[in-house]
């Protein structure tokens, strides 16, 4: 018996989404521009995974303007938004696990177009005012209907504006007026609403003449009052540091504010804590002999000994006295060829490497140790010679004992555990 072939589900393409957005009469050119830009990012289910910075770039608008238009589009039922997170495994989820990321946006192309346009025009739909928070469009069930409105928990495609910390912030209580004049807000209004500290910080920032003031102001407004004062205080310090490092191009002001770059400098009223300079001391005696043994192991050389008129021979250092280094003096003058070899990658090698770094104040390098004597007839001929053979070798340290001395200067005896 032949079974009827299941009809394929209609998928939403970018051309369908942008055409739907283009035909909507919203009376809000910026919101319509954002909606059409969203249509360029839809998948087959009408879902968009695009961040506000990208939308702002596509529409040539500020991020704050895009946020407000997204909230307005959600309020009139043109889109739905759901908060998204990324967990420690990099998986996106809507359950609040991990770090907050870009919202999931769905274009509600199946919703009632007349109802969307009515809300956009401020008319009442189904006896529910446009600016009422009871309106909660859902792509799964269409617009809410009925005289009685019941608020339900948000589901996928039916986001709630009560969600905390949405990446796309909710619209203010009263929807904004349709922008006009080519700018999201009048420049004079922006300047009047600037925090008092902003001008001083921005105008003393090197290269601010070619940076976007609106983006800088937007990020500065998001700072707490304490961070704003910190930012103003840190700008000249940051500029001085750039001059010291001979760097001419600082980070853009809005990015520096967003990443809290000013916190790399001391907060206002807090003196930068400078660590006290370590005291120099003159190493002599058994400790100097132990240092000579350690230097031979780590760098295959003798330490650079100097002579002071009132002190004698020794080495100046800023490292504190080390009892275990003094214990190495027992092997001063012993032929290194008689010492054993600890191979690179073994626990003994790691123990010696870490201890040598403490003794000499530098990272020691493994030594190339040959396992056979040099033979001119096989090791000294050209590689094209049939008698040529590489001289066998390995990497490691030549050391006087399997393990370094303990920090108290004692040594591990034979048969004792590591």
N, C-alpha and C positions, 0 to 999 in steps of 0.2 A: 504494500500500500504506500503510495507516494504521499509524503507529508508536505504541506505548503511551506515554502521558503519564508523564513521570518524576515519581515521588512526591516531594512537597515534604518537605524535611528538617524534623524536629520541632524547633521553637525553644523555648527556655526563657524563660518569662516570670517576672515578679516574683512572681506568685501561686504558680507552681509551685515556685520557689526557696524562698520563705518557708514554704510548706506542707511541703516536704521538711525544712527546718531545724526546723520546729516539731515534727515527728513523731520526730526523732532523740532518743534517750535518752542523754544525755551525762553526767549527774550533775555537771555544771559549769554553774551558772546564768549566770555571767558570759560564759563561752565561747559558750553557746547564745544569749545576748543579742547578742553580736557577730556570730554566724553569721546570725541572723535579720535584723540590720541590713544585712549584706552582701547579703541577698536583695532588699533594696529597690533596689539599684543594678545588678542584673545586666542585661546585654543579651541578645539572642537566643541568644548562644553560651554564656551562663553566665559571662561575664567581668565583672569589677567594676573600675571606675576611681574609687576613692574613697580619700581619704587618712586617715591615723590621726586627725588632729584632728577630722575630721567624724564618724568612727565614735565617738570619745570623747564628742562632743557628743550624738550620737544615743542612746548607751547610758548616758549620765550616769556615765561612768567616766573615770579618768585615762588619759592617753595611754600611760603605762608599763604599766598593766593591759591595755589593748587590745593592745599589742605582745606581751605574754606569752600572751594568749589566742589571738592569731593564730598564734603559733608552735606552741602546743599543738594547735590545730585542724589545722594542717599535719601535725603529727607523727602524729595519729590517722587521717589520710587524708580529712578532710572538705573541705579546700581545697588548692589548689596555688598557689604564689607564684613569680613570675619578676621579676627586677630590670628596671627600665625607665630609660631615659635620654632627654633631649631635646637634639637637636643644635643647631648654630648657626642652622639654618633653622626651628626650632620643630617639627621632626618627631620624634615619639616612636619609639624603637627599643629593641631588646633586645640590641644588640651592644656596648654600652658607649661609644657616641659621644656626647660632650657632657656635660651636667650631669645628675646623678642626680635622679630624681623618684620619684613614688609607684609602688609595686610593682603589677604586674598580678596580680590575684587571680581565681582561677577556682573556682567552687563545683562540687565533684565529685559532682553529683547522680546520675551513672550508676554510681558506685562501690557496692560491696557494703555495704548498710546494717548488716547484722549484724557485719561485720568492723569498721566504724567504731565501733559501740557496744561491741564487745569490746575494742578498743584503749582507748576512753575509760574502760572499767571496769577496765583493767589486766590483762585476760586475755590469754593467748597466742593468736596467730592464725597458722596455718600454721607452727607450731613456731618462730615468730619473736617474741621478747618485744616488748611494746608500746613500751618505752622504747629499743629498739634503733635505732641510726641507719641500719640497713640497710633499714628500711621507707621506701619512697619512692613514694607513690601517684601514679598517672598517670591523667589523665582519658581518655587515648587508648587504654590497654591494660588498664585495670582494675588491681587490686592485684597486686603481685608475688607470684608463686607458685613452688613448687618448694622443695626442701630447700636447694639451693645458692643463695646470694644473691650477685649480681654487681653492683657499683656501676658505673653508667654515667653519662656526662656528662649534665647536666640539659638538657632540651629544653622547649619551650613547654608549659606545663601540668604539667611535672615539675621543679619547682625544687629546688635543693639547698640545705641549710642551711650548706654550706661557702662559699656566695657571699659575697664580701667586701662590707661596707658596705651591706647591705640596709636599705632604709628601715624595714621591719618587722624588728627585730632578732630573731635566733633565740632559742628557749627555752633556759634554762639546762639543764645536764646532766640534772637530775632535774625532771620536770614539777612545777609548783606545786600545792599542795593546793587543793581547791575552796574559794573564799572563803566566808566566813560572817559574820553579824552586820551586814550592810548596808554594810560598808566593805571595800575591796580589801585593806587591811592594818590591823592594830590600831594606833591612834593612838600608843600608848606605844612600840610597835616602831619606828614611823616616827621619832619624836623621838629614840629611842636611836640610830638609824642616821644621824642628820643630821650632815653635816660641821660641824666646830666653828665655822666662820666664818659659817654660814648665818644663825643667829638674829640676830647683830649686824647683818648686812646687811639682812635682811628687816624687822626691827623698827624700824630707823631710816629706812625707806623711807616717805615720806609717802603716806598712803592705804592702807597695807598691811592695815588693819583690814577693808577691804571686798574685798580681793584673795584669790584662792585660794592657800592656803599649799602645797597639794599640788603644784600646777602650778609654783609658784616653786621648791619643793624639787627637783622633777624636773629642771628646767632647770639649777639650780645644781649638781646632782650631775654633770652632763655637762661642767662646766668643768674645766680642768686646775687643779692646785694653784696655779700662778702666777696664772691668771685669777681664781680665787676670791679670792686676796689683793687683786688689782687691783680686783675688784668691791666688796669691803668698803671699800677705800680711796676708791673713786670715788663711793659713795652720798652722803656728805655734800657732796661737791663738786657733784654733780648737783642735789641739793636746793637748795644755795645759788644755783646758776645759775638754777633755776626761779624762786626768789624775786627775783633780779635782773631777770629778764624778765617778772615779774609773771604767771607762769603757775601755776595752782593744781592742774592735773590732770596728773601725770606719766604716762608710759607704764606699763602693768602690769609688775610686777617680772619675771614670767617672760618677757615679750616683750623687756624691756630686757636680760635675761641672754642670751636666745637670739640677739639681734642684736648682742651684744657692745657695747652702748651705752657701757659703762664705758671702752672704749678711746678715747673722745673726750677723756679726761682723762689727765694724766700718770701713768705707772705709779708705784707706791710706790718711794720712794727716788730718783726721777728728778726733778730740779728742772725746772720748766717753763721752756723756753728762750724768753726774751722778746727780740725783736729790738731792737737798739739804736735809739734814736730818731734819725731823720735830722737832720743838722745844718742849721740855717737859714743862708741867705746872702742878701746884698743885691744884687739885679740892677741894674746900671747900664750906661751907655755903649751900645756897639753891640748888646750882647745885649738891653738894654731896648728899643732901637729894633726889633730883630728880633722881640721878643715882642709889640710893638705891632702889627706887620704880621700876625703869626700870629693875634692876637686879632681883628683886623679880618676876616680870612678866615673864621675858625671861628665867631665870635659877632657879627660886624658891630658892634663897639664898641671903645673905647679901654681899655687896661688901667687899673686903679685905682692910680695912682701916689701914693705918700706922700712926705713930706719928713721926714728925720731930721736933727736938729740937727748931729750930728757926721759924717753920711754924705752928706747931700744928698738929691736926689730918686731914687726907685727903687721896687723892688717886692721884698718878702720872699718867698722861695720855699724849699722843701725839695728841689727837683729839682737834680740835678748840673749843672754847666756843660755846655752843648751847642754845639759848634762850628757845626753846621749851622743852629741858630737864630740865631747871630751873623751868618751869611751873609745872612740875610733883611733885615738892616739896610740893604742896598743899595737896597731898594724903599721905604724910609720916606719919607713925604711925596708919593709918586706917587699920582695920581688912580686910584682903584679902578675907575672906569668904563672906563678905558683897558685894563684887564687882560683877559685871555682867560678863557673859561669852560670848565671841564672838567665833563662831564655825569655825573650820578649813574649808577653801574653800570659805568663805564669803568675800565680799569687806572689811568689817571692820577688819577681821583677817589679810588680806594682808596689809592694811594700818598700823596696829600696828606692824606687822612683819618687814616691811621695815624701820619704824622709830626706832624700837628697835635695828636693826642692825647698824644704824648710831650712836645710843647713846652708845652702849656697844662695838662696833667694832667686833662683832661676829654674826653668824647666830643664831637667837633664835629658840628654839625647842618648838613645841606645847606641852601642858600639858594634861595628861589624867585626866579628870574631871569626878568623879563618880556622878551619878544622883540619887542614893538611898543609904541609910545608910548601913553599913556593918552588916550582920546578920550571926553569927557563925553557926547557924543551917542549913542555905542554901548555904552560900557562903564559909564557912570554912570546909565543908565536902568533901570527895573524889568525884571525878567526876563519879564514879560508883554508888554512893548513889542515890536512886530515888529522894531524896529531893534536890539534888544539882542543883544550878542555877547560871549562870554567873551574876556577878554584873554589872548592866547597867552603861555605861560610854560613853564619847565622847571626841574628841580631840579639843582643842582650847586654848584660853588665858583667864585668869581672869584679867579683866581690870577695872579701875575706871570710865571709860566713854566709850560711844559707839565708838568714834573716837579719835585718838591722837590729841594733841594740834597742832595748825597751826605752821608754822615755825617761825612766829613772836611772839609765846608764848600765843596767844589768843585761846579761846576754842569755839567750836561750841555750840550755844545755842539751846534750844528745839524749834522745828518747822522750823529751818533753813535748807536750802538745803545742800546736801552733798558737 
